[in-house]
Amino acid sequence: MDFFTQAIARDAKAKKQRAKHQLANDLSRHLAESISVVEQTTENRLESEKRRIIHSVNRQLSEAQFSEKIKYTNMRDRQIAWLFDTAKTELENFTRSPEYESYLVERINQVKQDYDFAIVSLNSSDMHLAEKIMQATSLIVEEGCSDYIGGFILLTKNRKARIDYTFKTRLKEYGQTNHDAPWRR
């Protein structure tokens, strides 16, 4: 019986050893699966947080850029307004100078050569120059609208062709088309 007892004990010991080994393998596999789930969950959370932070930073950057663009645009618009106010004042001063009459006559004579102009339209404040301009240019002078600073508008006899050389229009055109203007840089 000693032999059977020893055989049973060895068999029990071997079963116990296999059970321990199987339990260790099962625990190892379960632990590895648990670690993998924790790692994947942690990685997903990190990616989600990373996306949230990037989105937040991008939103803040966009808001800051938009705010700076508004500040720049407002500053630029103030500078343009100041520039045009200054130019308008200078042009108004020029229209009251003795050189203005000579400028009008010379410029009208230069421009009228390109077309068959018959009429020059002046600002109401420039009508005191009408007689001298008619004599110097051989054009009919008429009073135009008074909403411009100075300059003139040339018209053909049938009024189908018109060229606007008013200072107001020239300033506006310069501001819209001159790509070398300081505010366009």
Secondary structure as the mmCIF struct_conf table of DSSP 4:
data_model
#
loop_
_struct_conf.conf_type_id
_struct_conf.id
_struct_conf.beg_label_comp_id
_struct_conf.beg_label_asym_id
_struct_conf.beg_label_seq_id
_struct_conf.end_label_comp_id
_struct_conf.end_label_asym_id
_struct_conf.end_label_seq_id
HELX_RH_AL_P HELX_RH_AL_P1 ASP A 2 THR A 95
TURN_TY1_P TURN_TY1_P1 ARG A 96 ARG A 96
BEND BEND1 SER A 97 SER A 97
HELX_RH_AL_P HELX_RH_AL_P2 PRO A 98 LYS A 112
TURN_TY1_P TURN_TY1_P2 GLN A 113 ASP A 116
STRN STRN1 PHE A 117 LEU A 122
HELX_RH_3T_P HELX_RH_3T_P1 SER A 124 LEU A 129
HELX_RH_AL_P HELX_RH_AL_P3 ALA A 130 THR A 137
STRN STRN2 ILE A 140 GLU A 143
BEND BEND2 SER A 146 TYR A 148
BEND BEND3 GLY A 150 GLY A 150
STRN STRN3 GLY A 151 THR A 156
TURN_TY1_P TURN_TY1_P3 LYS A 157 ASN A 158
BEND BEND4 ARG A 159 ARG A 159
STRN STRN4 ARG A 162 THR A 166
HELX_RH_AL_P HELX_RH_AL_P4 PHE A 167 THR A 177
TURN_TY1_P TURN_TY1_P4 HIS A 179 ASP A 180
BEND BEND5 ALA A 181 ALA A 181
HELX_RH_3T_P HELX_RH_3T_P2 PRO A 182 ARG A 184
#
